[in-house]
Amino acid sequence: MPQSGMGRIVWTDLTIPNAPQVRDFYAQVFGWGVENVEVDDHHDFTMTDPATGDGIVGVCHALGENATQPPQWINYFSVANLDDSIKAVEQNGGKVITPVRGGGGFRFCVIQDPGGAVCGLMEMGSA
């Protein structure tokens, strides 16, 4: 799962309509293992290192709160305080494009910068 370090990439997700097909694609291309992640009424997937079982990236269904995410790999950067970072995003011409969510000791959201690029912000050590 995510690692700490402010401003560092701590996780990457791909959110797409055909998550099981793409999950299988990357499992075959890279030899990744698959761990189901229960989300509401379906499962998303953590792709794992076959040697260690460590999570590498996520492959998620474009459903519910994830429906607004663009179909691309999204890097999540660590921040010390998600609420403060969201304020800075909005004050500097960016916008939040997904609701703040969390669980398992972290909170996150996806933002868009003034140039149109998207990334995620993740606060570690929160519920």
C-alpha positions in Angstrom: 0.0 0.0 0.0 1.1 3.7 0.0 4.4 4.8 1.3 5.1 8.1 3.2 7.2 11.1 2.1 5.7 14.6 1.5 5.4 15.5 -2.2 6.4 12.0 -3.3 4.3 9.7 -5.5 2.9 7.3 -3.0 0.3 5.4 -5.1 -1.0 5.1 -8.7 -4.5 4.1 -9.8 -6.1 3.4 -13.1 -9.9 3.9 -13.1 -11.7 2.6 -16.1 -15.0 1.1 -17.2 -13.6 -2.4 -18.1 -11.5 -2.9 -15.0 -11.5 -6.8 -15.0 -10.3 -6.9 -18.6 -7.5 -4.3 -18.0 -6.6 -6.0 -14.7 -6.0 -9.3 -16.6 -4.1 -7.4 -19.4 -1.6 -6.0 -16.9 -1.4 -9.3 -15.0 -0.3 -10.9 -18.2 2.0 -8.1 -19.4 3.9 -7.7 -16.1 3.2 -10.9 -14.3 1.5 -9.0 -11.5 -0.7 -10.8 -8.9 -4.2 -9.6 -8.1 -5.8 -8.8 -4.7 -9.5 -7.9 -4.6 -10.4 -4.8 -2.8 -14.0 -4.6 -1.6 -15.7 -1.4 -2.5 -19.5 -1.0 -1.8 -21.1 -3.5 -4.2 -18.1 -4.6 -6.3 -14.4 -5.3 -6.1 -11.6 -3.1 -7.3 -8.1 -4.5 -7.6 -4.6 -4.0 -6.1 -2.0 -5.4 -8.5 0.7 -7.1 -6.5 4.4 -8.0 -6.8 4.3 -11.8 -7.4 7.5 -12.2 -5.3 6.6 -10.2 -2.3 2.8 -9.8 -2.4 3.3 -6.0 -2.0 0.8 -3.7 -3.6 2.1 -1.9 -6.7 -0.8 -0.1 -8.3 -4.6 -0.1 -8.3 -7.0 -0.9 -11.1 -10.5 0.4 -10.3 -14.0 0.4 -11.8 -15.3 3.7 -13.1 -18.3 3.4 -10.8 -19.9 5.5 -8.0 -17.5 8.1 -6.7 -14.9 6.9 -9.3 -17.2 7.6 -12.3 -15.8 11.2 -12.7 -12.2 10.1 -12.9 -10.5 10.2 -16.3 -9.4 6.9 -17.8 -5.7 7.3 -17.2 -3.1 6.4 -14.7 -3.3 8.9 -11.8 -0.4 9.4 -9.5 -1.1 10.3 -5.9 1.3 12.6 -4.1 1.6 12.7 -0.4 0.6 15.9 1.5 0.9 16.8 5.2 -2.7 18.1 5.4 -5.2 17.4 2.7 -7.6 20.2 3.7 -4.8 22.8 3.5 -3.6 21.4 0.2 -7.1 21.5 -1.3 -7.3 25.2 -0.2 -4.0 25.9 -2.0 -5.2 24.1 -5.1 -8.3 26.2 -5.3 -6.5 29.5 -4.4 -4.0 28.9 -7.2 -6.3 28.1 -10.1 -6.8 24.4 -9.7 -9.9 22.4 -8.8 -10.9 19.3 -7.0 -12.5 16.8 -9.3 -13.4 14.0 -6.9 -14.8 14.0 -3.4 -12.4 13.5 -0.5 -12.5 9.8 0.5 -10.5 7.7 2.9 -10.0 4.5 4.8 -7.2 2.4 6.1 -5.3 5.3 7.6 -5.4 7.7 4.6 -7.5 10.4 2.9 -7.3 11.3 -0.7 -8.9 13.2 -3.7 -8.1 13.9 -7.3 -7.3 17.4 -8.5 -6.8 19.2 -11.8 -4.1 21.8 -12.1 -4.5 25.1 -14.1 -3.0 23.4 -17.2 -5.6 20.6 -17.1 -3.4 17.8 -15.8 -4.8 15.6 -13.1 -3.2 14.0 -10.1 -4.2 12.8 -6.6 -3.4 14.2 -3.2 -3.1 11.7 -0.3 -2.8 12.5 3.4 -1.3 9.5 5.3 -2.1 8.7 8.9 -5.8 9.8 8.7 -9.0 7.9 8.8 
